[in-house]
Amino acid sequence: MSQKVLLTAKEVDIILHRLACQLIEKHLDFSKTILIGIQPRGTFLAKRLKALLEAEYQIKDIALGYLDITFFRDDFRRTDKPIEANKTEIDFVVEDKQVIFIDDVLYTGRSIRSALTAIQSFGRPSSIELLVLIDRRFSRHLPIQPDYRGRQVDAINNEKVKVCWQEQDGEDAVYLVPTTNNLKA
C-alpha cells in the first residue's frame, strides 16, 4: 500500500488562512497573545501563521517562541537512541499572557502534556489554547483536544501522518503513510 495524499499545497494554504482568521476572531490585536511552536515540527506551522498574520492581515508585533519538550516527555528514557534536544527560544514574558501552543499533528496528546509542564518554567499564562494542522482522532491517550484544527483525520495505529513543509521537505503536503511498526505521528 502506498502513501495517500491528505492535503495538497493549495489545501494547506487554504487551511493556514482559515486558522489565521480563527485566531484573529478570538485574539484581535494579539497584544496579550503569544504563539509557541512546539519543537521540532510545530515551529514550521507557527512561523507560517505569524508571517501570514503580519503580511496578509497587518497584525504587528506578534510574539513567537519555540518550546523544546524533549526532557519533559514521559517516554524520553524509553529509547536506546541518543536523545537530541531542540532549542527553546522564549525571549518574552509568559506571565498572564494567552498562550497558543502550535504543533503539526495531535496524536496521543503526550507532547501537549509535556508542553503544559515545560511552559511553567517561563511563568503562569492566563490561558493556554492548542492549534494543530492535523488532529488524529481516536488515538488519544490523554483527554486533550485542540481549540483550532486544520483537518481531522481518522488513521489507524499502523498508519503515520507525515506533514511536509516547503522549508524542510521541499513541498507543502500531508500524507497518510502505512508503517510496519508503531511509529508515532
Disulfide bonds with the S-S distance in Angstrom:
none
